[in-house]
Amino acid sequence: MPGEVKRVAVIGGGCSGLAAIKSCVDEGLQPVCYERTDQLGGLWNYTQHVREGQGCVMRSTVINTSKEMMCYSDFPIPQHYPNFMHNSQVWQYFQDYAKHFDLNQHITYNTEVLQVKPAPDFDHTGRWNLKVLDHKSGEESTETFDAVFVCTGHHAQKNEPSFPGLADFKGEVIHSHDYREPSRFMDKRMLIIGIGNSGGDMAVELSRQGQVFLSTRRGTWVLNRIGSKGMPLDITMTNRMTNVLVNLLPMSVLNHIAKGQVENKLDHNLYGLAAEFPPFSQHPLVNDDLANRIICGKVKVKTDVKRFTATGVEFVDGTFEDNIDAVFLATGYRFGFPFMDKSVVDVKENRLPFYKYMFPPDQKHHTLAIIGCIQPLGAIMPIAELQCRLATRVFKGDVKLPSASEMWEDIQAKEAAMAKRYVKSPRHTIQVDYVSFMDELAKLNGCKPDIVALFKKDPTLALQVFFGPCTPYQYRLTGPGQWQGARQAILTTMDRVRFPLATRPVPPLPAKFGLQRILIWLVALVILWFLLQAIFA
């Protein structure tokens, strides 16, 4: 048996690392966070210069998940913040979170973890040795910890596929990892390869500077941030009621419904975006402006690349575009952990065969947790936070994980389900459904809301929990880490959604039974009266 866990290493000071630090503090542990840069925030810490191995957003990036769905579960985002925040506001929120909970005292900046391996006495203690480099002094040192959080994310190592002739292309070749802003591409002809969220955002932005050709192998399904009646789409769609239906209905029915809704907003065939696979079989593209840029002619959607020449590109449909000035590879990322001992973590083909994408199942002592290596249909921050809350209790021995064989069964079942549903792609190896996966983690941690008990005790809250948006606050209503403000935060969710939109006083909308409806009823009653008169005359 390992000794009592006290000192915990946290590798990375991004959104997952901050949640890990706070979870440690909440559970009485002593976190030491190593952040390789001079600021917290991870990829949300925008820098104009490119840092190899460090993810970063574009200058114009606006987050795709709304503020009520992406916040930490006991720290609501201020009501005056917009529902979809610019990256600078996301970063400021992380700063505010760290300040509010006094997390900065636990972070060592400009320090890189070079190696993580089991300590010599691991079999007995479960401890780990970390070799770290202080970038300011240049000194290396080795520290021993009772447990380790790995919070380095999966947007750091570029995936750079090769194409015939690309080495001979005379223009610029830039991966989306290295792209920041468009000013120097005025009047250029540009090719973007890949139609994920980065590719879509770059296509829109660069098309305001010059002509963009957007190459895609499989097409995509385009979603807007805004849903029914102008509400954030994730607010209207991410709820327990919808999750029940998704789990009950056949996938063919779900795909038919989803396709109808998406096509009703945008004819994907007409715009050259039609996907080879149904909506629930691939990750969608969230973009509000791409269709506008296509219909203006500034973005032209093309098939996959066949080959490059010195100045142009031929596509698999036989068409050719010459005088291309720059090629942008929006081809995603490979994730891995180069500092980890290969006997513990060795990622191949973007697969992470760990229990709940966190725990290596064959480890004798579960004192290592990978955090945030998931691709949800929803926000990643609340999932990472709940993973951290669970991991700290596993480290302490308050939660006992299943046996290795049971964990492998769960891993294999998840991989089989994902393989059946999603197109085979490095992008879909760590895919999870938001509500279902959050509930899995919460059940293990003892903080999953009991809807039946809630209906008996607090019907008003229960209705909001079941039919309203599945906000992170729901996982603070009960169990370890319970937060007294959770109920109020849930019941006032829509107030914070509406607040930043109320920038101009407007006349009240007509009541449901307004004048027009009253007149209709009066006319109907008059007609009915005349009919009755005629019948009984």
C-alpha positions as CSV (number, residue, x, y, z in Angstrom):
1,M,0.0,0.0,0.0
2,P,1.3,3.5,-0.8
3,G,1.9,6.0,2.0
4,E,-0.4,8.9,2.7
5,V,-0.5,11.3,-0.3
6,K,0.4,14.8,0.6
7,R,2.6,16.5,-2.0
8,V,1.2,16.5,-5.5
9,A,2.9,17.7,-8.8
10,V,0.7,19.5,-11.3
11,I,2.3,19.7,-14.8
12,G,0.8,22.7,-16.7
13,G,-0.9,25.9,-15.5
14,G,-3.7,26.0,-18.0
15,C,-7.4,25.5,-17.4
16,S,-6.9,21.9,-16.3
17,G,-3.9,22.7,-14.1
18,L,-5.8,25.5,-12.3
19,A,-8.6,23.0,-11.5
20,A,-6.0,20.5,-10.3
21,I,-4.4,23.0,-7.9
22,K,-7.7,24.0,-6.4
23,S,-8.9,20.4,-6.1
24,C,-5.7,19.6,-4.2
25,V,-6.2,22.5,-1.9
26,D,-9.8,21.6,-1.3
27,E,-8.8,18.1,-0.3
28,G,-6.0,19.2,2.0
29,L,-3.1,18.2,-0.3
30,Q,0.0,20.3,-1.2
31,P,0.1,21.1,-4.9
32,V,3.2,22.2,-6.7
33,C,2.5,23.4,-10.2
34,Y,5.2,23.6,-12.9
35,E,4.3,26.0,-15.8
36,R,6.9,26.3,-18.6
37,T,5.9,29.8,-19.5
38,D,5.7,33.0,-17.5
39,Q,1.9,33.1,-17.4
40,L,-1.0,30.8,-16.5
41,G,-3.8,30.1,-19.0
42,G,-2.2,27.5,-21.3
43,L,-3.3,28.0,-24.9
44,W,-5.6,30.9,-23.8
45,N,-2.6,32.9,-22.9
46,Y,-2.3,34.7,-26.2
47,T,1.3,35.5,-27.4
48,Q,2.2,37.1,-30.7
49,H,5.3,35.0,-30.9
50,V,5.2,31.3,-31.5
51,R,6.4,28.9,-28.8
52,E,7.2,25.5,-30.0
53,G,5.3,22.8,-28.2
54,Q,3.0,25.4,-26.6
55,G,-0.6,25.7,-28.0
56,C,-2.0,29.2,-28.5
57,V,-5.3,30.7,-29.8
58,M,-5.4,33.2,-32.7
59,R,-5.7,36.8,-31.8
60,S,-9.4,36.9,-32.9
61,T,-10.5,33.6,-31.4
62,V,-13.8,33.6,-29.7
63,I,-14.6,30.5,-27.6
64,N,-17.2,28.1,-29.1
65,T,-18.9,27.2,-25.8
66,S,-21.0,29.7,-23.9
67,K,-20.0,31.1,-20.5
68,E,-22.5,29.3,-18.4
69,M,-21.5,25.9,-19.9
70,M,-17.7,26.4,-19.7
71,C,-17.2,27.9,-16.2
72,Y,-15.7,26.2,-13.2
73,S,-18.5,24.7,-11.1
74,D,-18.2,27.0,-8.0
75,F,-17.1,30.2,-9.8
76,P,-19.7,31.6,-12.2
77,I,-18.4,33.9,-14.9
78,P,-19.5,37.6,-14.3
79,Q,-22.9,38.3,-15.7
80,H,-21.6,41.3,-17.7
81,Y,-19.3,39.1,-19.7
82,P,-20.7,38.2,-23.2
83,N,-22.1,34.7,-23.6
84,F,-19.3,33.8,-26.1
85,M,-16.1,35.4,-24.9
86,H,-13.1,36.6,-26.8
87,N,-9.9,34.7,-25.8
88,S,-8.7,37.7,-23.7
89,Q,-11.8,37.5,-21.6
90,V,-11.4,33.7,-21.1
91,W,-7.8,34.3,-20.0
92,Q,-9.0,37.1,-17.6
93,Y,-11.5,34.7,-16.1
94,F,-8.7,32.2,-15.4
95,Q,-6.7,35.0,-13.8
96,D,-9.7,35.9,-11.6
97,Y,-10.2,32.3,-10.7
98,A,-6.6,31.9,-9.6
99,K,-6.7,35.2,-7.6
100,H,-10.0,34.4,-5.9
101,F,-8.8,31.0,-4.7
102,D,-5.2,32.1,-4.2
103,L,-3.8,29.6,-6.6
104,N,-0.7,31.5,-7.8
105,Q,1.2,30.8,-4.7
106,H,1.3,27.1,-5.8
107,I,2.7,27.8,-9.3
108,T,6.3,27.8,-10.3
109,Y,6.6,29.7,-13.6
110,N,9.3,29.3,-16.3
111,T,9.9,25.8,-15.2
112,E,9.6,22.8,-17.5
113,V,9.2,19.2,-16.6
114,L,11.7,17.1,-18.5
115,Q,11.0,13.7,-17.2
116,V,8.4,11.8,-15.1
117,K,9.1,8.3,-13.9
118,P,8.3,6.0,-11.0
119,A,10.5,6.6,-8.0
120,P,12.7,3.7,-7.0
121,D,10.3,2.8,-4.2
122,F,7.2,3.2,-6.3
123,D,6.0,-0.4,-5.7
124,H,5.9,0.4,-2.0
125,T,5.0,4.1,-2.0
126,G,3.4,5.0,-5.3
127,R,5.7,8.0,-5.6
128,W,7.1,9.7,-8.7
129,N,10.4,11.4,-9.5
130,L,10.2,14.6,-11.7
131,K,13.2,16.1,-13.4
132,V,12.6,19.8,-13.9
133,L,14.4,22.6,-15.7
134,D,14.4,26.2,-14.4
135,H,14.5,28.3,-17.6
136,K,15.8,31.4,-15.8
137,S,18.8,29.8,-14.1
138,G,19.3,26.9,-16.5
139,E,19.5,24.5,-13.5
140,E,18.0,21.0,-13.5
141,S,16.8,19.4,-10.3
142,T,14.8,16.2,-9.3
143,E,11.8,16.3,-7.0
144,T,9.8,13.5,-5.5
145,F,6.0,13.6,-5.3
146,D,3.3,11.4,-3.8
147,A,1.1,11.9,-6.9
148,V,1.1,13.6,-10.3
149,F,-1.4,15.5,-12.4
150,V,-0.6,15.8,-16.1
151,C,-2.4,18.8,-17.4
152,T,-0.6,19.6,-20.7
153,G,-3.6,19.3,-23.0
154,H,-3.7,18.0,-26.6
155,H,-3.0,21.1,-28.7
156,A,0.8,21.3,-28.7
157,Q,2.3,18.8,-31.1
158,K,1.5,19.7,-34.7
159,N,0.2,17.1,-37.1
160,E,1.9,18.0,-40.4
161,P,0.9,15.5,-43.1
162,S,2.9,15.3,-46.3
163,F,1.6,16.0,-49.8
164,P,3.2,15.2,-53.1
165,G,5.2,18.2,-54.3
166,L,4.7,20.3,-51.1
167,A,8.5,20.4,-50.5
168,D,8.8,22.1,-53.9
169,F,6.1,24.7,-53.3
170,K,7.7,28.2,-53.3
171,G,5.2,30.0,-51.1
172,E,4.8,29.9,-47.4
173,V,3.6,26.8,-45.5
174,I,2.2,27.5,-42.1
175,H,0.5,25.2,-39.6
176,S,-2.5,26.7,-37.7
177,H,-0.5,26.3,-34.5
178,D,1.8,29.1,-35.8
179,Y,-0.9,31.4,-37.2
180,R,-1.8,34.5,-35.1
181,E,-3.4,37.2,-37.3
182,P,-4.0,38.0,-41.0
183,S,-2.6,41.5,-41.6
184,R,0.4,40.4,-43.7
185,F,-1.7,38.4,-46.1
186,M,-3.5,41.3,-47.8
187,D,-4.4,40.6,-51.5
188,K,-2.9,37.0,-51.3
189,R,-4.3,33.8,-52.7
190,M,-4.3,31.2,-50.0
191,L,-5.1,27.6,-49.5
192,I,-6.3,26.2,-46.2
193,I,-6.2,22.4,-45.8
194,G,-8.6,21.1,-43.2
195,I,-12.1,22.2,-42.1
196,G,-12.1,21.8,-38.3
197,N,-12.7,24.8,-36.1
198,S,-9.3,26.3,-36.7
199,G,-9.6,25.8,-40.5
200,G,-13.1,27.4,-40.5
201,D,-12.0,30.4,-38.4
202,M,-8.9,31.0,-40.5
203,A,-10.9,30.8,-43.7
204,V,-13.3,33.4,-42.5
205,E,-10.6,35.7,-41.2
206,L,-8.1,35.4,-44.2
207,S,-10.9,35.8,-46.7
208,R,-11.3,39.4,-45.6
209,Q,-7.7,39.9,-46.8
210,G,-7.6,37.9,-50.0
211,Q,-8.9,34.9,-51.8
212,V,-9.2,31.7,-49.9
213,F,-9.5,28.1,-51.1
214,L,-10.7,25.7,-48.4
215,S,-9.8,22.0,-49.0
216,T,-11.6,19.2,-47.3
217,R,-11.5,15.5,-47.6
218,R,-14.8,14.5,-46.0
219,G,-16.8,17.8,-45.7
220,T,-18.4,18.9,-42.5
221,W,-21.6,19.8,-40.6
222,V,-21.7,23.5,-39.7
223,L,-23.3,24.6,-36.5
224,N,-23.8,28.2,-35.4
225,R,-23.2,29.4,-31.8
226,I,-26.7,30.8,-31.7
227,G,-29.7,28.4,-31.4
228,S,-33.4,28.8,-31.0
229,K,-34.7,32.3,-30.4
230,G,-31.2,33.7,-30.2
231,M,-30.1,31.7,-27.2
232,P,-26.6,30.1,-27.1
233,L,-26.9,26.7,-28.9
234,D,-25.3,24.7,-26.1
235,I,-27.7,26.3,-23.6
236,T,-30.7,25.0,-25.6
237,M,-29.3,21.6,-26.5
238,T,-27.1,20.4,-23.6
239,N,-29.6,19.2,-21.0
240,R,-30.6,15.9,-19.3
241,M,-33.9,15.6,-21.2
242,T,-32.1,15.7,-24.6
243,N,-29.4,13.3,-23.2
244,V,-32.2,10.8,-22.3
245,L,-33.6,11.0,-25.9
246,V,-30.1,10.6,-27.4
247,N,-29.5,7.5,-25.4
248,L,-33.0,6.0,-26.2
249,L,-33.4,6.7,-29.9
250,P,-31.7,4.8,-32.6
251,M,-28.7,6.6,-34.1
252,S,-30.3,6.6,-37.5
253,V,-33.3,8.6,-36.1
254,L,-30.9,11.0,-34.3
255,N,-28.9,11.5,-37.5
256,H,-32.1,12.1,-39.5
257,I,-33.3,14.7,-37.0
258,A,-29.9,16.4,-36.7
259,K,-29.4,16.5,-40.5
260,G,-32.9,18.0,-41.0
261,Q,-32.2,20.8,-38.5
262,V,-28.7,21.6,-39.8
263,E,-29.8,21.5,-43.5
264,N,-32.8,23.7,-42.7
265,K,-30.3,26.5,-41.8
266,L,-27.8,25.8,-44.6
267,D,-27.9,23.6,-47.7
268,H,-24.5,21.9,-47.3
269,N,-24.7,20.4,-50.8
270,L,-25.3,23.9,-52.3
271,Y,-22.3,25.3,-50.5
272,G,-19.9,22.5,-51.2
273,L,-19.7,21.5,-47.6
274,A,-21.7,18.2,-47.7
275,A,-20.2,15.6,-45.3
276,E,-19.6,12.0,-46.2
277,F,-20.8,10.9,-42.8
278,P,-23.9,11.7,-40.7
279,P,-23.9,14.5,-38.1
280,F,-23.4,12.2,-35.1
281,S,-20.5,10.4,-36.8
282,Q,-18.0,13.3,-36.9
283,H,-17.2,16.4,-34.8
284,P,-19.1,19.4,-36.2
285,L,-17.6,22.7,-37.3
286,V,-18.8,25.7,-35.1
287,N,-18.7,28.8,-37.2
288,D,-21.1,31.7,-37.7
289,D,-19.6,33.3,-40.8
290,L,-18.3,30.7,-43.1
291,A,-21.5,30.5,-45.3
292,N,-21.4,34.3,-45.7
293,R,-17.8,34.2,-46.9
294,I,-18.7,31.4,-49.4
295,I,-21.7,33.1,-50.8
296,C,-19.6,36.3,-51.3
297,G,-17.1,34.2,-53.3
298,K,-14.2,35.0,-51.0
299,V,-14.0,31.3,-49.8
300,K,-14.2,28.6,-52.4
301,V,-14.6,25.0,-51.0
302,K,-12.4,22.5,-52.8
303,T,-11.8,18.7,-52.6
304,D,-8.7,17.1,-51.1
305,V,-5.3,18.0,-52.4
306,K,-3.7,15.7,-55.0
307,R,-0.4,17.4,-55.5
308,F,1.5,20.7,-55.3
309,T,3.5,22.4,-58.0
310,A,6.0,25.2,-57.4
311,T,3.2,27.8,-57.5
312,G,-0.1,26.0,-57.3
313,V,-2.2,23.1,-56.3
314,E,-4.1,20.3,-58.0
315,F,-7.1,18.8,-56.3
316,V,-8.4,15.2,-56.6
317,D,-11.3,16.3,-58.7
318,G,-8.8,17.5,-61.4
319,T,-9.2,21.2,-60.9
320,F,-6.1,23.4,-60.5
321,E,-5.4,26.7,-58.8
322,D,-2.2,28.6,-59.6
323,N,-0.4,31.5,-58.1
324,I,-1.0,30.4,-54.5
325,D,0.9,32.6,-52.1
326,A,0.5,30.6,-48.9
327,V,-0.7,27.2,-47.6
328,F,-2.1,26.8,-44.2
329,L,-2.2,23.4,-42.6
330,A,-5.3,23.3,-40.3
331,T,-4.6,19.6,-39.9
332,G,-4.9,19.3,-36.1
333,Y,-2.6,17.9,-33.5
334,R,-0.9,14.7,-32.3
335,F,-1.0,14.4,-28.6
336,G,1.5,12.7,-26.4
337,F,3.6,13.2,-23.3
338,P,7.3,13.2,-24.2
339,F,8.4,13.7,-20.6
340,M,6.6,10.5,-19.4
341,D,8.3,7.2,-18.9
342,K,7.2,5.1,-21.9
343,S,6.5,2.2,-19.7
344,V,3.7,4.2,-18.1
345,V,2.3,6.4,-20.9
346,D,3.0,5.7,-24.6
347,V,0.4,7.3,-26.8
348,K,0.1,5.8,-30.3
349,E,-2.2,7.0,-33.1
350,N,-3.8,9.5,-30.6
351,R,-5.2,6.7,-28.5
352,L,-5.3,7.1,-24.8
353,P,-6.4,3.7,-23.4
354,F,-6.9,4.8,-19.8
355,Y,-9.8,4.5,-17.4
356,K,-12.0,7.6,-17.9
357,Y,-9.1,8.9,-20.1
358,M,-7.3,9.5,-16.8
359,F,-5.8,6.4,-15.1
360,P,-3.4,3.8,-16.6
361,P,-5.3,0.7,-15.6
362,D,-2.3,-1.6,-15.0
363,Q,-0.5,0.7,-12.5
364,K,-0.1,-0.8,-9.1
365,H,-0.8,2.5,-7.4
366,H,-3.2,5.0,-9.0
367,T,-1.2,8.1,-8.2
368,L,-1.0,9.4,-11.7
369,A,-3.9,11.2,-13.6
370,I,-4.0,12.6,-17.1
371,I,-6.4,15.5,-17.2
372,G,-8.3,17.1,-20.1
373,C,-7.3,14.6,-22.8
374,I,-10.9,14.4,-24.1
375,Q,-12.8,15.8,-27.1
376,P,-16.3,16.5,-25.8
377,L,-19.4,17.6,-27.6
378,G,-19.5,20.5,-25.2
379,A,-17.1,22.4,-23.0
380,I,-13.8,20.8,-21.8
381,M,-13.2,22.9,-18.7
382,P,-16.0,21.4,-16.5
383,I,-15.0,17.9,-17.5
384,A,-11.3,18.6,-16.6
385,E,-12.4,20.1,-13.3
386,L,-14.5,17.0,-12.4
387,Q,-11.7,14.7,-13.4
388,C,-9.4,16.6,-11.0
389,R,-12.0,16.4,-8.2
390,L,-12.2,12.7,-8.7
391,A,-8.4,12.2,-9.0
392,T,-7.6,13.9,-5.7
393,R,-10.0,11.6,-3.9
394,V,-8.5,8.6,-5.6
395,F,-5.0,9.8,-4.6
396,K,-6.2,10.0,-1.0
397,G,-7.9,6.6,-1.0
398,D,-11.4,8.0,-0.5
399,V,-12.4,6.6,-3.9
400,K,-11.4,3.1,-4.9
401,L,-11.1,2.4,-8.6
402,P,-12.3,-0.9,-10.1
403,S,-9.9,-3.8,-10.7
404,A,-7.6,-3.6,-13.7
405,S,-9.7,-6.1,-15.6
406,E,-12.9,-4.1,-15.0
407,M,-11.2,-0.9,-16.1
408,W,-10.0,-2.5,-19.3
409,E,-13.6,-3.7,-20.0
410,D,-14.8,-0.1,-19.6
411,I,-12.0,1.2,-21.9
412,Q,-12.7,-1.4,-24.6
413,A,-16.4,-0.8,-24.4
414,K,-15.9,2.9,-24.9
415,E,-13.5,2.4,-27.8
416,A,-15.9,0.0,-29.4
417,A,-18.8,2.4,-29.1
418,M,-16.8,5.3,-30.5
419,A,-15.5,3.1,-33.4
420,K,-19.1,2.1,-34.2
421,R,-20.4,5.7,-34.2
422,Y,-17.6,7.9,-35.5
423,V,-15.6,7.9,-38.7
424,K,-12.1,6.5,-38.1
425,S,-9.9,9.5,-37.6
426,P,-7.2,10.7,-35.1
427,R,-9.7,13.4,-34.1
428,H,-12.3,11.0,-32.8
429,T,-10.1,8.8,-30.5
430,I,-10.9,10.7,-27.4
431,Q,-14.5,11.7,-28.2
432,V,-17.0,11.9,-25.3
433,D,-20.6,13.0,-24.9
434,Y,-20.7,15.8,-22.4
435,V,-23.7,14.9,-20.1
436,S,-23.1,11.2,-20.1
437,F,-19.4,11.5,-19.4
438,M,-19.9,14.1,-16.6
439,D,-22.4,11.8,-15.0
440,E,-19.9,8.9,-15.2
441,L,-17.3,10.9,-13.4
442,A,-19.7,12.3,-10.9
443,K,-21.1,8.9,-10.0
444,L,-17.6,7.7,-9.2
445,N,-17.0,10.8,-7.1
446,G,-20.3,10.7,-5.3
447,C,-21.6,14.1,-6.6
448,K,-24.0,13.1,-9.3
449,P,-27.4,14.8,-8.9
450,D,-30.2,12.4,-7.8
451,I,-33.1,13.7,-9.9
452,V,-35.8,11.6,-8.2
453,A,-34.7,12.7,-4.7
454,L,-34.5,16.3,-5.9
455,F,-38.0,16.2,-7.2
456,K,-39.3,15.2,-3.8
457,K,-37.2,17.7,-1.9
458,D,-37.0,20.7,-4.3
459,P,-39.3,20.5,-7.4
460,T,-38.4,23.9,-8.7
461,L,-34.7,23.0,-8.7
462,A,-35.3,19.5,-10.0
463,L,-37.2,20.9,-13.1
464,Q,-34.3,23.2,-13.9
465,V,-31.7,20.4,-13.4
466,F,-33.6,18.0,-15.7
467,F,-35.0,20.3,-18.4
468,G,-32.6,23.3,-18.2
469,P,-29.0,23.5,-19.4
470,C,-26.7,21.0,-17.7
471,T,-24.4,23.6,-16.2
472,P,-21.3,22.6,-14.1
473,Y,-23.1,23.9,-11.0
474,Q,-25.2,20.8,-10.9
475,Y,-22.2,18.8,-9.8
476,R,-21.8,20.9,-6.7
477,L,-25.3,20.3,-5.3
478,T,-24.4,17.3,-3.3
479,G,-21.5,15.0,-2.2
480,P,-17.8,15.9,-1.8
481,G,-17.1,19.5,-2.8
482,Q,-20.7,20.6,-2.3
483,W,-21.1,24.4,-2.8
484,Q,-23.8,26.3,-1.0
485,G,-24.2,28.6,-4.0
486,A,-25.0,25.9,-6.5
487,R,-28.8,26.1,-6.2
488,Q,-28.9,29.8,-6.7
489,A,-26.4,29.7,-9.6
490,I,-28.6,27.1,-11.3
491,L,-31.8,29.0,-10.8
492,T,-30.3,32.3,-12.1
493,T,-28.5,30.8,-15.1
494,M,-30.8,32.5,-17.7
495,D,-30.5,35.8,-15.9
496,R,-26.7,35.8,-16.6
497,V,-27.3,34.7,-20.2
498,R,-29.7,37.6,-20.8
499,F,-27.8,40.3,-18.9
500,P,-25.1,41.1,-21.4
501,L,-27.7,41.3,-24.2
502,A,-29.8,43.9,-22.4
503,T,-27.9,46.9,-23.6
504,R,-30.9,48.9,-24.9
505,P,-34.3,49.4,-23.3
506,V,-36.9,47.9,-25.6
507,P,-40.7,47.9,-25.5
508,P,-42.2,44.9,-23.9
509,L,-43.3,42.2,-26.2
510,P,-47.0,41.7,-26.7
511,A,-48.5,39.4,-24.0
512,K,-49.4,35.9,-25.0
513,F,-53.0,36.9,-25.1
514,G,-52.4,40.3,-26.7
515,L,-54.8,42.5,-28.7
516,Q,-54.5,40.6,-31.9
517,R,-55.3,37.3,-30.2
518,I,-58.2,38.9,-28.3
519,L,-59.7,40.2,-31.6
520,I,-59.3,36.7,-33.2
521,W,-61.2,35.2,-30.2
522,L,-63.9,37.9,-30.5
523,V,-64.4,37.2,-34.2
524,A,-64.5,33.5,-33.5
525,L,-67.2,34.0,-30.8
526,V,-69.2,36.2,-33.1
527,I,-69.2,33.6,-35.8
528,L,-70.1,30.9,-33.3
529,W,-73.0,33.1,-32.0
530,F,-74.3,33.5,-35.6
531,L,-74.0,29.8,-36.2
532,L,-75.9,29.0,-33.0
533,Q,-78.6,31.5,-34.0
534,A,-78.9,29.9,-37.4
535,I,-79.1,26.4,-35.9
536,F,-81.8,27.2,-33.3
537,A,-83.7,29.8,-35.3
